[in-house]
Amino acid sequence: MGRLRVGLLFGGRSREHEVSVVSAAAIAQAFADPLNGDRYEVVPIYIQKDGRWRCTETVSAPAPSLENQSLWSFPAVAETIDVWFPILHGPNGEDGTIQGLLEMMQRPYVGSGVAASAIGMDKILMKTFFGAVGLPQVRYVAISRSELWSDPCRYRQVCDRIETELGYPCFVKPANLGSSVGISKAKNRQQLTTALETAAELDRRIIVEAGVVARELECAVLGNDAPQASVVGEITYSSEFYDYDTKYTDGRADLKIPADIPAAVSDTIQAIALKAFTALDGAGLARFDFFYLPDSGEILINEVNTLPGFTALSMYPQLWAASGLSFPELVHRLVQLALERHSQTYVVNCTA
């Protein structure tokens, strides 16, 4: 048999466009590794910020260099793709939209389906889901842009509610963005109003979380019906919080893998990650972020990322490398999981 043609979808229209390009470059390099070179042929498909799709010969950064490539002909290329690998971070890629398109095409693709992707992307839905399945998490308040912008009185009421229920410091986030885009830390009323305005300009739904003094731990999950959890890693940094620049600037954050934590804490985190992944009906991959409060022993789930970053600095591939799975082996495993899930979904349905 010839090599499988992998459609590598990257770029996209979200604020995480540049991160997606860097992730795709790393994945393309992993597919070019001798382990995978005879198995797969990668077809890079770049989605510009204006929504136009282009076929590219290589994946390179910065993104503007990709816009000189030929426009993509959907029928001509799509019919030749055996399996899709979307690495589109944020809205219009990680939120179930591109997954819905691929479902309609009835082609295998890497990652979770429409429902799990949508819940994982929207932080308010995600928090509601975590609460429904009994997972411990930080206190939060969900608000809408209309509550802030309708009239000054309601704006003050929202701020009063946040101060009463959460206090300071607190973290203000757009509900539907990742990579810490648009997130602010507020220590007083003035900073809170500025943070709310910043988030409201990026999303119509906003979540505000109580600040906690905790260690930040992460766990990666890989699999479909029998998922596995990686070792647990820890992120430390000197900045106010784990913001965009800290995440994607070399040397701004330190990753400790495995984390120096008691075995019981690691076991609990892995168990919660697997429980959340299964309840979410996750597929392929996900990364779960946690807060660990050593003084009380509490472990709080913070969020799930159903299409985590795959850059050289990203935690997901590094967690699996520390668990014994190299980057080239990881992307191979993800493609195989996509094929497995597709055969269980469509072959069974078609023969029933």
N, C-alpha and C positions, 0 to 999 in steps of 0.2 A: 504493500500500500504506500501511496505517496504521503508527503507531509501534510498535516492538518493546517489549514489556513485560518489564522487567528486574526480577527478584526480588532485591533487595539484602538478603542475610542477614547479620545482625550481632548483636553482644552475645555470647551463649554462656555456657557454664558454667565456663570456665577463669579463672585468675587474671588473664588479660589482657583481661577483659571491658570495662573502661573504655577501653582503647586501641582496641578494636574499634569502640566507639561513636563515638569521635572520628574514626577512619579512615572510617567509613561516612558521617559528616556531610560530610567533604571530598569523597568520591566522589559523594554526592547533589548537592552543589553543582556538581561538574564536569558531571554529566548535565544540570543546569539551564542550563548555559552555552548561548548562542545556537548554538554549533557543534553541540550535541547535542539541543537542545530539540525539534526537529522529527523526530528519529530515534528517541528513546526515551521511554518512560514508566516511571518508577521506582516500584516497589512495595516500600516498606521493610517488612521483616519482622524484628522484634526478638525474639531469644531471651533470656528472662530467666535469671538465675542459677539459678533453680529448674527450668529446662528448659522452661517454658511458652512457647509462641510467640504473638506478638501482631502484628497488622497495625497499622501506624502511618501517619499522613498525612505526617509529616516525620521527619527524623532530628535529634535534639537531645541535648545533654548538659546536666546530668548524666543518667545512665541512669534513675534512679527516676521521672523525669517521663514515661517511656515506658510505665510499667506501668499507667497508667490507660486505655490503649487497649484495643480489643476483642480478645478471644482469637482466635487464627487457626484458621479452618476449613480443614484440609489439602486435602480434595478440591475445595472451592469455589474456593480461590485458586490452588492449584498448576496446575490445568488451564488457567488463563489466562496463565501465565508462559511467555514464549518463550525466555528465557535467564536463567540464574542467575548472580549475582555474590556468592559467599561472601566475606566479609571477617571471618572468625572466626579470631582468633589463638589459638594454643595447642591443647591437647587438646579433643576433641569439635568440631573445626572445621578445624584445619589438619593433622590427623594421618591423614586418609583416611576418617574416619568419615562426615562429611557428604558427602564425595565419593562414598562407596559408596551413600548414599541417592539422590543425584542420578543415579548410574549406573543404579540400579534403575529410576528414573523415565524413563531414556533421554532426558534433556533436556540441552541444552548448558549448560556452566557454565565460568566463568573459572577458570583455574589447572590445576595438575597433577592427574593421576589418583590412584587409591588407593595404588598402590605407591610412587610418587615422594613423595607427601605423607607417607606413613607413615615412610619412610626419612629424609626431611628433618626430621621432627619429633623423632624419637628420636636424640639425640646419639650414643648408643653405636652404633646401627645405621649412622648417618651416617658416623662415623669408620671403622667396619669397611668400609663401602662405598668410602670415599675410598682406604683402603689397598689394597683389592682392585683398583682401577683405576689404581693407581700414582701417586696424588697426594701430594705432600709435606705433612706436617702436624706439629703439636706432639706430643710424647710425652704419653700419657694412661694412666690406669688406670680400668677399669670395675669397679664394685662394686654389690652389692645391699643393700637395707635389711636383709635377713635376716642378712647377714654382720656388720652392726653390732649388731643387737639380739638376736642369739642368745645370746651370752655375752661377758663382759668380755675373755676371752683372745683370742677372734677379733677383737674390736674393736682390741685392741692390735696384733695381727698386721696388720690392714688399715693402721693408721697407720704401722707399721714399713715396710710395703711401699711406701707412698706416699713416705715420707721417703727410702727407698733408691733408688727408681726415678725419682722426680721432683724431690725436694728442695723447698726453699722459695725464693721464694714459689710457691704453686700456687693454682689456682682450682677451687672445688668447685661443681658445678652439678647441679640436678635434670635427669635425662635428657630429660624431656618437657615442659619449659616454655621459653618464649621471653621476649623483652623484658627479659632479665636478671633475671627474677623468681627469687628464691631463690639467687642466685649470691653467693658470698663469696670474698674473697681471704684466704688463710691464710699467715702469715709464721712461725708456730711451731706446736708440738704443741697448745697450748691453743686457739689460733685454729682449727686444723684440726679438732679434735673438735667445737667449737661449729659450724663450718661444715658438717660431716657431719650433725650433728643437724638443722640447719636444712633441709638438702636432703632428708634422709630423711623429714621430716614432710610434704614436698610430693610425693615420688615414691618408688616402690619401687626405682627404678634411678638410680644416681648415677654421674657421671663427674668425674674429677679430672684437670686438665690442668696441665702444667708451665708456669710463668710464663716469658715471654720479654721481652726488651727490644726492642721493635719499634714500627714505625709501623703504625697500623691503617687498612687500605685496603678499599674496597668497590666492587663492580662489579655493575651490574644487567643482567639478561638478559631479552629480550623475543622471543617467537616460539614456533613449534612445531617443524616439521621443519627450518626454516632460521633458527635463532635469531640474534639480533644482540646484541652487547655494548655497553653504554654506555661513556662516559668513566669513568675511575677517580676516585673521590673519597677524601678522607682525613678522619678524625675525630680531633680533638684535644680535650683536656679537662684540667682541673686536679684532678679527683677521683682517688681511688685506682684506679678502673677505670670502664668505661663501664656504670654501673649504671642501674637503672630511673629514678631521679630525674634523673640526668644526661641520659638519653635523651629524657625527656618534659617537661623544664622548660626553657622558653625562656631562652637565655643561658648554660646550663650547659656546653654543648659547641659547638665551632666546626666547621663543615663546610667543607672546602676543595675546591671542584669547579671545574675538574679539579685533581687532586692535583699538587703540585710534585715530580714524580719523573721519572727518565730515561724516555725514550720506550720503551726496551727493557723496562723494568720494567712499564710500562703494557701493552705488547703481550703480555707473558708472562701477566699477570694476566687480561687479556681472553681469551687462548687457554685458560687453565686453567678459567675460568668456563664457557666454551662447551663444553669437553670434559666437565666435570662435569655440566652441564645435559643434554647429549646422552646421556651414559652413564646418567644417572638417569631418562631418558625424561621429562624435564620438559616442561611445556606452559604456554604463556601467559607466565608471569612467574616470576622468582626473583631473589633478591639473594644474592651470594656475598661473604663476609667473609674478609679475608686479613691475615696478618702479613708485614711487609717488614722484614728485618734489614739495614740499610744496610752495616754493617761487613763482613758475610759475603756479602751479596748474595742471601741466601736469601729465597725467597717461599714461605710456608706457607699453605695453605688452612685456614681456621678452621671455618666452617660455612656451610650454605645455609639460606635462609629461603624457603619456597615460597609463602607468603602474607605478604609483608613489609608493614610498617606503611604507611598512606597518610595520616598526619596531616600538618599543615603543616610539622612538623619532620622528617618521615621522609626518609631518604636515597633510597629507590627513586624516587619521583616527581621529586625534585630532580636525581638523576643523569640522568634522561631529559630534564628541562627543559634541562639544560646540554648535552645531546646534540641538542637541536633539536626535542624533542617536548613540547608543552605538556601540562598536566594533563588538560584536556578531550580533547585528541587521544589521550592515553595510555589513558584509560578506553574511548574509542571503539575503539581498536585492540585492547584486551583482549577486548571483546565480539566483535569480528570474528574474533579468533583462536579464541574458544570455539566460535563457529558453524562455523568451518573444521574444527576438530578433531572436532566432533560429526558433520559430514557425512562425514568420512573414516572414522570409526569405525562409525557405525550405518547410513548409507546404503549403504556398500560391503558390509557384512555382510548387510544385508537383501536385497540384489540379487544376492548371490553364488549 
